[in-house]
């Protein structure tokens, strides 16, 4: 039962990561909080800067997408209770979302009114930790 819960929670985390990835991959300009931090609208940026920013947003989107797809691939071994898969899920999610949390905190410190995505980023990390901890206890229960 606990293992199923763990897989469900990690599935939700995976889908949120995929969603964030798609959002950053298809956006045509930076987000509202970026405009507040930069003090400029998208249209006020020179074309070369726009190209650089869009390139970085695509890289971020690719990272989020890779994280989500990787978590989806891990659902099968997680469902079977394979211990290595929980550590892989934790590592993959942390590698994508801890640097994101750092950037969100830096943006917030630079411009508190910008409201960078603190809640979604924290939610991704929390879901991953909850899923891995639940998987640990689900695997422990199945050995009894």
C-alpha positions as CSV (number, residue, x, y, z in Angstrom):
1,X,0.0,0.0,0.0
2,X,2.8,2.4,1.0
3,X,4.7,1.6,-2.2
4,X,1.7,2.4,-4.3
5,X,1.4,5.7,-2.6
6,X,5.1,6.4,-3.2
7,X,4.7,5.6,-6.9
8,X,1.7,7.9,-7.1
9,X,3.5,10.8,-5.4
10,X,6.5,10.3,-7.7
11,X,4.2,10.1,-10.7
12,X,2.7,13.5,-9.7
13,X,6.3,14.9,-9.3
14,X,7.2,13.6,-12.7
15,X,4.2,15.1,-14.4
16,X,4.8,18.5,-12.8
17,X,8.4,18.4,-13.9
18,X,7.3,17.5,-17.5
19,X,4.8,20.3,-17.4
20,X,7.4,22.8,-16.2
21,X,9.7,21.6,-18.9
22,X,7.2,22.0,-21.7
23,X,6.3,25.5,-20.3
24,X,9.9,26.6,-20.5
25,X,10.5,24.9,-23.9
26,X,7.6,26.6,-25.6
27,X,7.7,30.1,-24.0
28,X,8.4,33.0,-26.4
29,X,9.7,35.3,-23.7
30,X,10.8,35.4,-20.1
31,X,8.4,35.1,-17.2
32,X,6.8,38.0,-15.4
33,X,9.1,37.6,-12.4
34,X,12.1,37.8,-14.7
35,X,10.8,41.2,-16.0
36,X,10.4,42.5,-12.5
37,X,13.9,41.4,-11.5
38,X,15.5,42.8,-14.7
39,X,13.5,46.0,-14.5
40,X,12.8,45.7,-18.2
41,X,10.0,44.2,-20.3
42,X,10.8,41.6,-22.9
43,X,10.4,44.1,-25.7
44,X,13.0,46.4,-24.1
45,X,15.7,43.8,-24.3
46,X,18.0,43.9,-27.3
47,X,17.5,41.0,-29.8
48,X,20.8,39.4,-28.9
49,X,19.9,39.4,-25.2
50,X,16.5,37.9,-26.0
51,X,18.2,35.1,-28.0
52,X,20.5,34.3,-25.0
53,X,17.6,34.3,-22.5
54,X,15.5,32.1,-24.7
55,X,18.4,29.7,-25.1
56,X,18.8,29.5,-21.3
57,X,15.1,29.0,-20.9
58,X,15.2,26.1,-23.4
59,X,18.1,24.6,-21.5
60,X,16.1,24.8,-18.2
61,X,13.0,23.4,-19.9
62,X,15.1,20.5,-21.3
63,X,16.4,19.8,-17.8
64,X,12.9,19.8,-16.2
65,X,11.6,17.6,-19.1
66,X,14.6,15.2,-18.6
67,X,13.9,15.0,-14.9
68,X,10.2,14.3,-15.4
69,X,10.7,11.7,-18.1
70,X,13.5,10.0,-16.0
71,X,11.1,9.8,-13.1
72,X,8.4,8.3,-15.3
73,X,10.9,5.6,-16.5
74,X,11.7,4.9,-12.8
75,X,8.0,4.2,-11.9
76,X,8.3,0.5,-13.0
77,X,11.3,-0.4,-10.9
78,X,9.8,1.7,-8.1
79,X,6.6,-0.2,-8.3
80,X,8.6,-3.5,-8.1
81,X,10.3,-2.2,-4.9
82,X,13.8,-2.0,-6.3
83,X,15.8,-0.1,-3.8
84,X,18.2,1.5,-6.3
85,X,15.3,3.2,-8.1
86,X,14.4,5.3,-5.1
87,X,17.9,6.7,-4.8
88,X,18.0,7.3,-8.6
89,X,14.7,9.2,-8.3
90,X,16.0,11.3,-5.5
91,X,19.3,12.0,-7.3
92,X,17.6,13.0,-10.6
93,X,15.0,15.3,-8.9
94,X,17.5,16.9,-6.6
95,X,19.9,17.6,-9.5
96,X,17.2,19.5,-11.4
97,X,15.3,21.1,-8.6
98,X,17.9,22.1,-5.9
99,X,19.7,24.5,-8.4
100,X,16.2,25.7,-9.3
101,X,15.4,26.4,-5.7
102,X,18.7,28.3,-5.4
103,X,17.9,30.5,-8.4
104,X,14.4,31.1,-7.1
105,X,15.9,32.2,-3.7
106,X,18.4,34.5,-5.5
107,X,15.7,36.1,-7.6
108,X,13.5,36.6,-4.6
109,X,16.4,38.2,-2.6
110,X,17.2,40.5,-5.6
111,X,13.5,41.5,-6.0
112,X,11.1,40.3,-3.3
113,X,8.1,41.6,-5.2
114,X,9.0,39.4,-8.3
115,X,7.4,36.3,-6.8
116,X,9.5,33.6,-8.5
117,X,8.0,30.1,-8.4
118,X,8.9,29.3,-4.8
119,X,5.8,27.1,-4.2
120,X,6.1,24.9,-7.3
121,X,9.8,24.4,-6.8
122,X,9.4,23.5,-3.1
123,X,6.5,21.3,-4.0
124,X,8.6,19.3,-6.5
125,X,11.3,18.7,-3.8
126,X,8.7,17.9,-1.2
127,X,6.9,15.4,-3.4
128,X,10.2,13.7,-4.3
129,X,11.2,13.4,-0.6
130,X,7.8,12.1,0.4
131,X,7.7,9.6,-2.4
132,X,11.2,8.3,-1.6
133,X,10.5,8.0,2.1
134,X,7.1,6.3,1.5
135,X,8.9,3.9,-0.9
136,X,11.5,3.1,1.8
137,X,8.7,2.3,4.3
138,X,6.7,0.4,1.6
139,X,9.7,-1.8,0.8
140,X,10.5,-2.3,4.5
141,X,6.9,-3.5,5.1
142,X,7.0,-6.0,2.2
143,X,10.1,-7.7,3.8
144,X,8.2,-8.5,7.0
